[in-house]
């Protein structure tokens, strides 16, 4: 999808496609994180920080999420992140005692982003008939959180991943079920529609990120999202 193959917008016309985790850019032999949109973080100009305090715990967490999205949970290593960020491992140990502590913090950041910035904002929409369409459109273009989710689906045997995915899935199912109830469906139909919606979401991620099917372009993806809205949301 072309938020799985994106089209840039001018700053005053940024769409949800631009809500991403920090993206790595090379500068003078180092990898820094360029913060775009308002995804997992607020804007931070790391180049203005003194060298010794350049990287915060947030920087390491965002870098960890980027690596997980690109290469999976198994690829997360302190040495690899330090090389990518252009610092020594000492910078890491200033904030975290172990790799496991970093993974926990990164997963918590990812989980809280979905809870606060996505579901929390959708819950503020007072008209239940507008809540589900807005959820579909907003979530459809949240590229990087989906890439993290797809990577975590491949690590469901990992003891740190399992409880996070269980909480996230339960919360999303509860949110969808409530939203469908408030949109007018009876209780059992609302639950079934929530299951179908979540299954369609997970299946789409698997098709694109796991099976590696060709990406559809921006217009096709937008049409697909509107088809999902017309198919799954009661009139």
MARBA-3410 file (N, C-alpha, C, O; in Angstrom, 1 decimal):
235
0.9,-1.2,0.0,0.0,0.0,0.0,0.9,1.2,0.0,2.0,1.1,0.5 ~ 0.5,2.3,-0.5,1.4,3.3,-0.6,1.4,4.3,0.5,1.6,5.5,0.3 ~ 1.3,4.0,1.5,1.6,4.1,2.9,2.2,2.8,3.2,2.4,2.4,4.4 ~ 2.4,2.0,2.3,3.3,0.9,2.2,4.1,1.1,1.0,4.6,0.1,0.4 ~ 4.2,2.3,0.5,4.9,2.7,-0.7,4.4,4.1,-0.9,3.5,4.3,-1.7
5.0,5.1,-0.2,4.3,6.3,0.2,4.5,7.4,-0.8,5.4,7.4,-1.7 ~ 3.7,8.4,-0.6,3.7,9.7,-1.4,3.8,10.8,-0.4,2.9,11.0,0.4 ~ 4.9,11.6,-0.5,5.1,12.7,0.4,4.1,13.8,0.2,3.7,14.1,-0.9 ~ 3.8,14.5,1.3,2.9,15.7,1.2,3.7,16.9,1.7,4.6,16.8,2.5 ~ 3.3,18.1,1.2,3.9,19.4,1.7,3.6,19.4,3.2,2.6,18.8,3.7
4.4,20.2,4.0,4.2,20.2,5.5,2.8,20.6,5.9,2.3,20.1,6.9 ~ 2.2,21.5,5.1,0.9,22.0,5.5,-0.2,21.1,5.1,-1.4,21.3,5.5 ~ 0.1,20.0,4.4,-0.9,19.0,4.0,-0.5,17.6,4.4,-0.8,16.6,3.7 ~ 0.2,17.5,5.5,0.6,16.1,6.0,-0.7,15.3,6.3,-1.6,15.7,6.9 ~ -0.6,14.1,5.9,-1.7,13.1,6.1,-1.2,12.1,7.1,0.0,12.1,7.5
-2.1,11.2,7.5,-1.6,10.1,8.5,-0.5,9.3,7.9,0.2,8.6,8.7 ~ -0.2,9.3,6.6,0.9,8.6,6.0,2.2,9.0,6.7,3.1,8.2,6.7 ~ 2.2,10.3,7.1,3.5,10.8,7.6,3.7,10.5,9.1,4.6,11.0,9.7 ~ 2.8,9.7,9.7,2.9,9.4,11.1,3.8,8.2,11.2,3.4,7.1,11.1 ~ 5.1,8.4,11.5,6.0,7.3,11.5,7.0,7.4,12.6,7.1,8.4,13.3
7.6,6.3,12.9,8.7,6.3,13.9,9.8,7.1,13.2,9.8,7.3,12.0 ~ 10.7,7.5,14.1,11.9,8.2,13.5,12.6,7.4,12.4,12.7,6.1,12.6 ~ 13.0,8.0,11.4,13.7,7.3,10.3,15.2,7.6,10.4,15.6,8.7,10.6 ~ 16.1,6.6,10.1,17.5,6.8,10.3,18.1,7.6,9.1,17.7,7.2,7.9 ~ 18.9,8.5,9.3,19.6,9.2,8.3,21.1,9.3,8.7,21.4,9.4,9.9
22.0,9.2,7.7,23.4,9.3,8.0,23.9,10.7,7.9,23.5,11.5,7.0 ~ 24.7,11.0,8.9,25.3,12.4,9.0,26.7,12.3,9.6,26.9,11.9,10.7 ~ 27.7,12.6,8.7,29.1,12.6,9.1,29.5,11.2,9.7,30.2,11.1,10.7 ~ 29.0,10.1,9.0,29.4,8.8,9.4,28.6,8.2,10.6,28.8,7.1,11.0 ~ 27.7,9.0,11.1,26.8,8.5,12.2,25.4,8.3,11.7,25.0,8.9,10.7
24.7,7.5,12.4,23.2,7.4,12.1,22.5,8.2,13.1,22.6,7.9,14.3 ~ 21.7,9.1,12.7,20.8,9.9,13.6,19.4,9.6,13.2,19.1,8.9,12.2 ~ 18.5,10.0,14.1,17.1,9.8,13.8,16.4,11.1,13.5,16.3,12.0,14.3 ~ 15.8,11.1,12.3,15.1,12.3,11.9,13.6,12.1,12.3,13.0,11.1,11.8 ~ 13.1,13.0,13.1,11.8,12.8,13.6,10.8,13.5,12.6,10.9,14.6,12.3
9.8,12.6,12.2,8.9,13.1,11.2,7.5,13.0,11.7,7.1,12.1,12.5 ~ 6.6,14.0,11.4,5.2,13.9,11.8,5.1,14.0,13.3,5.8,14.7,14.0 ~ 4.1,13.2,13.8,3.9,13.2,15.2,3.5,11.8,15.6,2.5,11.6,16.3 ~ 4.4,10.9,15.2,4.1,9.5,15.5,4.4,9.1,16.9,3.6,9.5,17.8 ~ 5.5,8.4,17.2,5.8,7.9,18.5,6.4,9.0,19.4,6.6,8.7,20.6
6.5,10.2,19.0,7.4,11.1,19.7,7.1,12.5,19.3,6.3,12.8,18.4 ~ 7.7,13.4,20.0,7.6,14.8,19.6,8.9,15.2,18.9,9.9,14.4,19.0 ~ 9.0,16.3,18.3,10.2,16.7,17.5,11.3,16.9,18.4,11.2,17.5,19.5 ~ 12.5,16.4,18.0,13.7,16.6,18.8,14.9,16.8,17.8,15.1,15.9,17.0 ~ 15.6,17.8,17.9,16.8,18.1,17.1,18.0,17.6,17.8,18.6,18.3,18.7
18.4,16.3,17.6,19.4,15.7,18.3,20.8,16.4,18.1,21.7,16.3,18.9 ~ 20.9,17.0,16.9,22.2,17.6,16.6,22.6,18.8,17.5,23.7,19.2,17.6 ~ 21.6,19.3,18.3,21.9,20.4,19.1,22.3,20.0,20.5,22.7,20.8,21.3 ~ 22.3,18.7,20.8,22.7,18.2,22.1,24.2,18.0,22.2,24.8,17.7,21.2 ~ 24.8,18.3,23.4,26.2,17.9,23.6,26.4,16.4,23.3,25.5,15.6,23.6
27.6,16.1,22.9,27.8,14.7,22.5,27.5,13.7,23.7,26.9,12.7,23.4 ~ 27.9,14.1,24.9,27.8,13.1,26.0,26.3,12.9,26.4,25.9,11.9,26.9 ~ 25.4,13.9,26.1,24.0,13.7,26.4,23.1,13.6,25.2,21.9,13.9,25.2 ~ 23.8,13.3,24.0,23.0,13.3,22.8,21.9,12.3,22.8,20.8,12.7,22.3 ~ 22.1,11.1,23.3,21.1,10.1,23.2,20.4,9.9,24.5,21.0,9.8,25.6
19.0,10.0,24.5,18.2,9.7,25.6,17.7,8.3,25.6,17.9,7.6,24.6 ~ 17.0,7.9,26.7,16.4,6.6,26.7,15.4,6.5,25.5,15.2,5.4,24.9 ~ 14.7,7.6,25.2,13.7,7.6,24.1,14.4,7.3,22.8,13.8,6.6,22.0 ~ 15.6,7.9,22.6,16.3,7.6,21.4,16.6,6.1,21.2,16.4,5.6,20.1 ~ 17.0,5.5,22.3,17.3,4.1,22.2,16.0,3.2,21.9,16.0,2.3,21.2
15.0,3.6,22.6,13.7,2.9,22.4,13.2,3.0,21.0,12.7,2.1,20.4 ~ 13.3,4.2,20.4,12.8,4.4,19.0,13.7,3.7,18.0,13.2,3.1,17.1 ~ 15.0,3.7,18.3,16.0,2.9,17.5,15.7,1.4,17.5,15.7,0.7,16.5 ~ 15.3,1.0,18.7,15.0,-0.4,18.9,13.7,-0.8,18.1,13.7,-1.8,17.5 ~ 12.7,0.1,18.2,11.5,-0.2,17.4,11.7,-0.2,15.9,11.2,-1.0,15.2
12.6,0.7,15.5,12.9,0.7,14.1,13.6,-0.6,13.7,13.3,-1.2,12.6 ~ 14.5,-1.1,14.5,15.3,-2.3,14.2,14.3,-3.5,14.2,14.4,-4.4,13.3 ~ 13.4,-3.5,15.2,12.4,-4.6,15.2,11.6,-4.6,14.0,11.3,-5.7,13.4 ~ 11.1,-3.4,13.6,10.2,-3.3,12.4,10.9,-3.8,11.2,10.3,-4.5,10.3 ~ 12.2,-3.5,11.1,13.0,-3.9,9.9,13.5,-5.3,9.9,13.5,-6.0,8.8
13.9,-5.8,11.1,14.6,-7.1,11.1,14.1,-8.1,12.1,14.5,-9.3,12.1 ~ 13.1,-7.7,12.9,12.5,-8.6,13.9,13.1,-8.5,15.3,14.2,-7.9,15.5 ~ 12.4,-9.1,16.2,12.9,-9.0,17.6,14.2,-9.7,17.8,15.0,-9.2,18.6 ~ 14.5,-10.8,17.1,15.7,-11.5,17.3,16.9,-10.7,16.9,18.0,-11.0,17.4 ~ 16.8,-9.7,16.1,17.9,-8.9,15.6,18.3,-7.8,16.6,19.3,-7.1,16.5
17.5,-7.6,17.6,17.7,-6.5,18.6,19.0,-6.8,19.4,19.0,-7.8,20.2 ~ 20.0,-6.0,19.3,21.2,-6.2,20.0,21.8,-4.9,20.3,21.8,-4.0,19.5 ~ 22.4,-4.8,21.5,23.0,-3.5,21.9,24.1,-3.1,21.0,24.2,-1.9,20.6 ~ 25.0,-4.0,20.6,26.1,-3.6,19.7,25.6,-3.1,18.4,26.1,-2.1,17.9 ~ 24.6,-3.8,17.8,24.1,-3.3,16.5,23.4,-1.9,16.6,23.6,-1.1,15.7
22.7,-1.7,17.7,22.1,-0.4,17.8,23.1,0.7,18.1,23.0,1.8,17.5 ~ 24.2,0.4,18.8,25.2,1.4,19.1,25.9,1.7,17.8,26.2,2.9,17.5 ~ 26.2,0.7,17.0,26.8,1.0,15.7,25.9,1.9,14.8,26.4,2.8,14.1 ~ 24.6,1.5,14.8,23.7,2.3,14.0,23.6,3.7,14.4,23.4,4.6,13.6 ~ 23.6,3.9,15.7,23.5,5.3,16.3,24.8,6.0,16.4,24.9,7.2,16.6
25.9,5.3,16.1,27.2,6.0,16.1,27.8,6.3,17.5,28.4,7.3,17.6 ~ 27.5,5.5,18.5,27.9,5.7,19.8,28.5,4.4,20.4,28.4,3.4,19.8 ~ 29.1,4.5,21.6,29.6,3.4,22.3,28.5,2.7,23.1,27.4,3.3,23.3 ~ 28.7,1.5,23.5,27.7,0.8,24.3,27.5,1.5,25.7,26.5,1.3,26.3 ~ 28.5,2.3,26.1,28.4,3.0,27.3,27.1,3.9,27.4,26.5,4.1,28.4
26.8,4.5,26.2,25.6,5.3,26.1,24.4,4.5,26.4,23.4,5.0,27.1 ~ 24.3,3.3,26.0,23.2,2.4,26.3,23.1,2.1,27.8,22.0,2.3,28.3 ~ 24.2,1.8,28.4,24.1,1.3,29.8,23.9,2.5,30.7,23.6,2.3,31.9 ~ 23.9,3.7,30.2,23.5,4.9,31.0,22.0,4.8,31.3,21.6,5.3,32.3 ~ 21.3,4.2,30.4,19.8,4.2,30.5,19.2,2.9,30.8,18.2,2.8,31.5
19.9,1.8,30.4,19.3,0.5,30.5,20.4,-0.5,31.0,21.5,-0.4,30.7 ~ 19.9,-1.4,31.9,20.9,-2.4,32.4,21.1,-3.5,31.4,22.2,-4.1,31.4 ~ 20.1,-3.9,30.7,20.2,-5.1,29.8,19.4,-4.8,28.5,18.6,-3.9,28.4 ~ 19.7,-5.7,27.6,18.9,-5.7,26.3,17.4,-5.9,26.6,16.5,-5.3,26.0 ~ 17.1,-6.8,27.6,15.7,-7.1,27.9,15.0,-5.9,28.5,13.8,-5.7,28.2
15.7,-5.1,29.2,15.1,-3.8,29.7,14.8,-2.9,28.6,13.7,-2.2,28.6 ~ 15.7,-2.8,27.6,15.4,-2.0,26.5,14.2,-2.5,25.7,13.3,-1.7,25.3 ~ 14.1,-3.8,25.5,13.0,-4.4,24.8,11.7,-4.1,25.5,10.7,-3.7,24.8 ~ 11.7,-4.2,26.8,10.5,-3.9,27.6,10.0,-2.5,27.4,8.9,-2.2,27.2 ~ 11.0,-1.6,27.5,10.7,-0.1,27.3,10.2,0.2,25.9,9.3,1.0,25.8
10.8,-0.4,24.9,10.4,-0.2,23.5,9.0,-0.7,23.3,8.2,0.0,22.6 ~ 8.7,-1.9,23.8,7.4,-2.5,23.6,6.3,-1.6,24.3,5.2,-1.5,23.8 ~ 6.7,-1.1,25.5,5.8,-0.3,26.2,5.5,1.0,25.5,4.3,1.5,25.4 ~ 6.5,1.6,24.9,6.3,2.8,24.1,5.4,2.5,22.9,4.5,3.3,22.6 ~ 5.6,1.4,22.2,4.7,1.0,21.1,3.3,0.8,21.6,2.3,1.3,20.9
3.1,0.1,22.7,1.8,-0.2,23.2,1.1,1.1,23.6,-0.1,1.3,23.3 ~ 1.8,2.0,24.3,1.2,3.2,24.8,0.8,4.2,23.6,-0.1,4.9,23.7 ~ 1.6,4.1,22.6,1.3,5.0,21.4,0.0,4.6,20.8,-0.9,5.4,20.5 ~ -0.2,3.3,20.6,-1.5,2.8,20.1,-2.7,3.1,21.0,-3.8,3.5,20.5 ~ -2.4,3.0,22.3,-3.5,3.3,23.3,-3.8,4.8,23.3,-5.0,5.2,23.3
-2.8,5.6,23.5,-3.0,7.0,23.7,-3.3,7.8,22.4,-4.2,8.6,22.4 ~ -2.4,7.6,21.4,-2.5,8.5,20.2,-3.5,8.0,19.2,-3.9,8.8,18.4 ~ -3.9,6.7,19.3,-4.8,6.2,18.3,-6.2,6.0,18.9,-7.1,6.7,18.7 ~ -6.3,5.0,19.8,-7.6,4.6,20.4,-8.1,5.8,21.3,-9.3,6.1,21.2 ~ -7.2,6.4,22.0,-7.6,7.5,22.9,-8.2,8.6,22.1,-9.1,9.2,22.6
-7.6,9.0,21.0,-8.1,10.1,20.2,-9.4,9.7,19.5,-10.3,10.5,19.4 ~ -9.5,8.5,19.1,-10.8,8.0,18.4,-11.9,8.0,19.4,-13.1,8.4,19.1 ~ -11.6,7.7,20.7,-12.7,7.6,21.7,-13.3,9.0,22.0,-14.4,9.1,22.5 ~ -12.6,10.0,21.6,-13.0,11.4,21.9,-14.1,11.8,20.8,-14.7,12.9,21.0 ~ -14.2,11.1,19.8,-15.3,11.4,18.8,-16.6,11.1,19.3,-16.9,9.9,19.7
-17.5,12.0,19.5,-18.8,11.8,20.2,-19.8,11.1,19.4,-20.6,10.3,19.9 ~ -19.8,11.2,18.0,-20.8,10.6,17.2,-20.3,9.1,16.9,-19.3,9.0,16.2 ~ -21.0,8.1,17.4,-20.5,6.7,17.2,-20.5,6.3,15.7,-19.8,5.4,15.3 ~ -21.3,7.0,14.9,-21.4,6.7,13.4,-20.1,7.2,12.7,-19.8,6.7,11.6 ~ -19.4,8.1,13.3,-18.2,8.7,12.7,-16.9,8.0,13.3,-15.9,8.1,12.7
-17.1,7.3,14.4,-15.9,6.8,15.1,-15.2,5.7,14.4,-14.0,5.7,14.2 ~ -16.0,4.7,13.9,-15.4,3.6,13.2,-14.8,4.0,11.8,-13.6,3.6,11.6 ~ -15.4,4.8,11.0,-14.8,5.2,9.8,-13.5,6.0,10.0,-12.5,5.8,9.3 ~ -13.5,6.8,11.0,-12.3,7.6,11.3,-11.2,6.6,11.8,-10.0,6.8,11.5 ~ -11.5,5.6,12.6,-10.6,4.6,13.1,-9.9,3.9,11.9,-8.7,3.8,11.9
-10.8,3.5,11.0,-10.2,2.8,9.8,-9.3,3.6,9.0,-8.2,3.2,8.7 ~ -9.7,4.9,8.8,-8.8,5.8,8.0,-7.5,6.1,8.7,-6.4,6.2,8.1 ~ -7.6,6.4,10.0,-6.4,6.7,10.8,-5.5,5.6,10.9,-4.3,5.7,10.6 ~ -6.0,4.4,11.2,-5.1,3.2,11.4,-4.5,2.8,10.1,-3.4,2.3,10.1 ~ -5.2,3.0,9.0,-4.8,2.5,7.7,-3.4,3.1,7.3,-2.6,2.4,6.7
-3.1,4.3,7.8,-1.9,5.0,7.3,-0.8,5.1,8.4,0.1,5.8,8.3 ~ -1.0,4.3,9.5,0.0,4.3,10.5,1.0,3.2,10.2,1.0,2.1,10.7 ~ 1.9,3.5,9.3,2.8,2.5,8.7,3.7,1.8,9.7,3.7,0.6,9.9 ~ 4.5,2.6,10.4,5.5,2.0,11.3,5.0,1.2,12.4,5.5,0.1,12.7 ~ 3.9,1.6,13.1,3.4,0.7,14.1,2.9,-0.6,13.6,3.0,-1.6,14.3
2.4,-0.6,12.3,2.0,-1.9,11.7,3.2,-2.8,11.4,3.2,-4.0,11.6 ~ 4.3,-2.2,11.0,5.5,-3.0,10.8,6.0,-3.6,12.1,6.5,-4.7,12.1 ~ 6.0,-2.9,13.2,6.3,-3.4,14.5,5.4,-4.6,14.8,5.8,-5.6,15.2 ~ 4.1,-4.4,14.6,3.1,-5.4,15.0,3.4,-6.7,14.1,3.3,-7.8,14.7 ~ 3.6,-6.5,12.8,3.9,-7.6,12.0,5.1,-8.4,12.5,5.2,-9.6,12.4
6.2,-7.7,12.9,7.4,-8.3,13.4,7.1,-9.1,14.7,7.6,-10.1,14.9 ~ 6.2,-8.5,15.6,5.9,-9.2,16.8,5.0,-10.4,16.6,5.1,-11.3,17.4 ~ 4.3,-10.4,15.5,3.5,-11.6,15.2,4.4,-12.8,14.9,4.0,-14.0,15.1 ~ 5.6,-12.5,14.5,6.6,-13.6,14.2,7.3,-14.0,15.5,8.2,-14.9,15.4 ~ 7.1,-13.3,16.6,7.8,-13.6,17.8,6.9,-14.0,19.0,7.2,-13.6,20.1
5.8,-14.6,18.7,4.8,-15.0,19.7,5.3,-16.1,20.7,4.6,-16.4,21.6 ~ 6.5,-16.6,20.4,7.1,-17.5,21.4,8.1,-16.8,22.3,8.7,-17.4,23.2 ~ 8.2,-15.5,22.2,9.1,-14.7,23.0,8.4,-14.3,24.3,7.3,-13.7,24.2 ~ 9.0,-14.6,25.5,8.3,-14.3,26.7,8.0,-12.9,27.0,7.1,-12.6,27.7 ~ 8.8,-11.9,26.4,8.5,-10.5,26.6,7.4,-10.0,25.6,6.8,-9.0,25.9
7.3,-10.7,24.5,6.3,-10.3,23.5,4.9,-10.7,23.8,4.0,-10.0,23.6 ~ 4.8,-12.0,24.3,3.5,-12.6,24.5,2.5,-11.7,25.3,1.4,-11.5,24.9 ~ 2.9,-11.3,26.5,2.0,-10.5,27.3,1.6,-9.2,26.7,0.4,-8.7,26.8 ~ 2.5,-8.5,26.0,2.2,-7.3,25.3,1.2,-7.5,24.2,0.2,-6.8,24.1 ~ 1.4,-8.5,23.4,0.5,-8.8,22.3,-0.9,-9.2,22.8,-1.9,-8.9,22.2
-0.9,-9.9,23.9,-2.2,-10.3,24.5,-3.0,-9.1,24.9,-4.2,-9.0,24.7 ~ -2.3,-8.2,25.6,-3.0,-7.0,26.1,-3.4,-6.1,24.9,-4.6,-5.6,24.9 ~ -2.6,-5.9,23.9,-2.9,-5.1,22.8,-4.1,-5.7,22.0,-5.1,-5.0,21.7 ~ -4.1,-7.0,21.8,-5.2,-7.6,21.0,-6.5,-7.5,21.8,-7.6,-7.3,21.2 ~ -6.4,-7.8,23.1,-7.6,-7.7,24.0,-8.2,-6.3,24.0,-9.4,-6.1,23.8
-7.3,-5.3,24.1,-7.8,-3.9,24.1,-8.4,-3.5,22.8,-9.5,-2.9,22.8 ~ -7.8,-3.9,21.7,-8.4,-3.6,20.4,-9.7,-4.3,20.1,-10.6,-3.7,19.6 ~ -9.8,-5.6,20.5,-11.1,-6.3,20.4,-12.2,-5.6,21.2,-13.3,-5.5,20.7 ~ -11.8,-5.2,22.4,-12.8,-4.6,23.3,-13.3,-3.2,22.7,-14.5,-2.9,22.7 ~ -12.3,-2.5,22.1,-12.6,-1.2,21.5,-13.5,-1.4,20.3,-14.5,-0.7,20.2
-13.2,-2.4,19.4,-14.0,-2.6,18.3,-15.4,-3.1,18.6,-16.4,-2.6,18.0 ~ -15.5,-4.0,19.6,-16.8,-4.5,19.9,-17.7,-3.4,20.5,-18.9,-3.3,20.1 ~ -17.1,-2.6,21.4,-17.9,-1.4,21.9,-18.3,-0.5,20.8,-19.4,0.0,20.8 ~ -17.4,-0.2,19.9,-17.7,0.7,18.8,-18.8,0.2,17.9,-19.7,1.0,17.5 ~ -18.8,-1.1,17.6,-19.9,-1.7,16.8,-21.2,-1.7,17.6,-22.3,-1.5,17.0
-21.1,-1.9,18.9,-22.4,-1.9,19.7,-22.9,-0.5,19.6,-24.1,-0.3,19.4 ~ -22.1,0.5,19.8,-22.6,1.9,19.8,-23.0,2.4,18.4,-23.7,3.4,18.3 ~ -22.5,1.7,17.4,-23.0,2.0,16.0,-24.3,1.3,15.7,-24.8,1.5,14.6 ~ -24.8,0.5,16.7,-26.2,0.0,16.5,-26.3,-1.5,16.3,-27.4,-2.0,16.2 ~ -25.2,-2.3,16.4,-25.3,-3.7,16.2,-25.6,-4.4,17.5,-25.2,-3.9,18.6
-26.4,-5.5,17.5,-26.6,-6.3,18.7,-25.3,-6.8,19.3,-24.3,-6.9,18.5 ~ -25.3,-7.3,20.5,-24.1,-7.7,21.2,-23.3,-8.7,20.4,-22.1,-8.6,20.2 ~ -24.0,-9.8,20.0,-23.2,-10.9,19.4,-22.8,-10.5,18.0,-21.7,-10.9,17.6 ~ -23.6,-9.8,17.3,-23.2,-9.3,16.0,-22.0,-8.3,16.1,-21.1,-8.3,15.2 ~ -22.0,-7.5,17.1,-20.9,-6.6,17.3,-19.6,-7.3,17.6,-18.5,-6.9,17.1
-19.7,-8.4,18.4,-18.5,-9.2,18.7,-18.0,-9.9,17.4,-16.8,-9.9,17.1 ~ -18.9,-10.4,16.6,-18.5,-11.1,15.4,-17.9,-10.1,14.4,-16.9,-10.4,13.7 ~ -18.5,-8.9,14.3,-17.9,-7.9,13.4,-16.6,-7.5,13.8,-15.7,-7.2,13.0 ~ -16.4,-7.4,15.1,-15.1,-7.0,15.7,-14.0,-8.0,15.3,-12.9,-7.7,15.0 ~ -14.4,-9.3,15.5,-13.5,-10.4,15.1,-13.1,-10.3,13.7,-11.9,-10.5,13.3
-14.1,-10.1,12.8,-13.9,-10.1,11.4,-13.0,-8.9,11.0,-12.1,-9.1,10.2 ~ -13.2,-7.8,11.6,-12.4,-6.6,11.4,-10.9,-6.8,11.8,-10.0,-6.5,11.0 ~ -10.7,-7.4,13.0,-9.4,-7.6,13.5,-8.7,-8.7,12.6,-7.5,-8.6,12.4 ~ -9.4,-9.7,12.2,-8.8,-10.7,11.4,-8.4,-10.2,10.0,-7.4,-10.5,9.5 ~ -9.2,-9.2,9.5,-8.9,-8.6,8.2,-7.6,-7.8,8.4,-6.8,-7.7,7.5
-7.5,-7.1,9.5,-6.3,-6.3,9.8,-5.0,-7.1,9.8,-4.0,-6.9,9.2 ~ -5.1,-8.2,10.7,-3.9,-9.0,10.8,-3.6,-9.7,9.5,-2.4,-9.9,9.1 ~ -4.6,-10.2,8.8,-4.4,-10.8,7.5,-3.7,-9.9,6.5,-2.9,-10.4,5.7 ~ -4.1,-8.7,6.5,-3.5,-7.7,5.5,-2.1,-7.5,5.8,-1.2,-7.4,4.9 ~ -1.7,-7.4,7.1,-0.3,-7.3,7.5,0.5,-8.5,7.1,1.6,-8.4,6.6
-0.1,-9.7,7.3,0.6,-10.9,6.9,0.9,-11.0,5.4,1.9,-11.3,4.9 ~ -0.1,-10.6,4.6,0.0,-10.6,3.1,1.1,-9.6,2.7,1.9,-9.9,1.8 ~ 1.2,-8.5,3.3,2.2,-7.5,2.9,3.5,-7.6,3.5,4.5,-7.4,2.8 ~ 3.6,-7.9,4.8,4.9,-7.9,5.5,5.5,-9.3,5.6,6.8,-9.4,5.8 ~ 4.7,-10.3,5.6,5.2,-11.7,5.8,5.3,-12.4,4.5,6.4,-13.0,4.2
4.3,-12.4,3.7,4.3,-13.1,2.4,4.9,-12.3,1.3,5.3,-12.9,0.3 ~ 5.1,-11.0,1.5,5.8,-10.2,0.6,5.1,-10.0,-0.8,5.8,-9.9,-1.8 ~ 3.8,-9.9,-0.7,3.1,-9.7,-2.0,3.4,-8.3,-2.5,3.7,-7.4,-1.7 ~ 3.2,-8.0,-3.8,3.5,-6.7,-4.3,2.6,-5.6,-3.7,1.5,-5.9,-3.4 ~ 3.3,-4.5,-3.4,2.5,-3.4,-2.7,1.6,-2.8,-3.7,1.9,-2.5,-4.9
0.4,-2.4,-3.2,-0.5,-1.7,-4.1,-0.2,-0.2,-4.0,0.4,0.2,-3.0 ~ -0.6,0.6,-5.0,-0.2,2.0,-5.0,-1.2,2.8,-4.1,-2.1,2.2,-3.5 ~ -0.9,4.1,-3.9,-1.6,4.9,-3.0,-3.1,4.9,-3.3,-3.9,4.8,-2.4 ~ -3.5,5.1,-4.6,-4.9,5.2,-4.9,-5.6,3.9,-4.7,-6.7,3.9,-4.2 ~ -5.0,2.8,-5.0,-5.6,1.5,-4.8,-5.8,1.2,-3.3,-6.8,0.6,-2.9
-4.8,1.6,-2.5,-4.9,1.4,-1.1,-6.0,2.2,-0.5,-6.8,1.7,0.3 ~ -6.1,3.5,-0.9,-7.2,4.3,-0.4,-8.6,3.7,-0.8,-9.5,3.7,0.0 ~ -8.7,3.2,-2.0,-9.9,2.6,-2.4,-10.2,1.3,-1.6,-11.4,1.0,-1.3 ~ -9.2,0.6,-1.2,-9.3,-0.6,-0.4,-9.9,-0.3,1.0,-10.8,-0.9,1.5 ~ -9.3,0.8,1.6,-9.8,1.2,2.9,-11.2,1.6,2.8,-12.0,1.3,3.7
-11.6,2.4,1.8,-13.0,2.8,1.7,-13.9,1.5,1.5,-15.1,1.5,1.9 ~ -13.4,0.6,0.7,-14.2,-0.7,0.6,-14.4,-1.4,1.9,-15.5,-1.9,2.2 ~ -13.3,-1.4,2.7,-13.4,-2.0,4.1,-14.5,-1.3,4.9,-15.3,-1.9,5.6 ~ -14.5,0.0,4.8,-15.4,0.8,5.6,-16.9,0.5,5.1,-17.8,0.3,6.0 ~ -17.1,0.5,3.8,-18.4,0.2,3.3,-18.9,-1.3,3.6,-20.1,-1.5,3.8
-17.9,-2.2,3.7,-18.2,-3.6,3.9,-18.5,-3.9,5.4,-19.4,-4.7,5.7 ~ -17.6,-3.4,6.3,-17.6,-3.8,7.6,-18.4,-2.9,8.6,-18.7,-3.3,9.7 ~ -18.6,-1.7,8.2,-19.3,-0.7,9.1,-20.8,-0.6,8.7,-21.1,-0.3,7.6 ~ -21.7,-0.8,9.7,-23.1,-0.7,9.4,-23.5,0.7,8.9,-23.0,1.7,9.4 ~ -24.4,0.8,8.0,-24.8,2.1,7.4,-25.6,2.8,8.4,-26.1,4.0,8.2
END
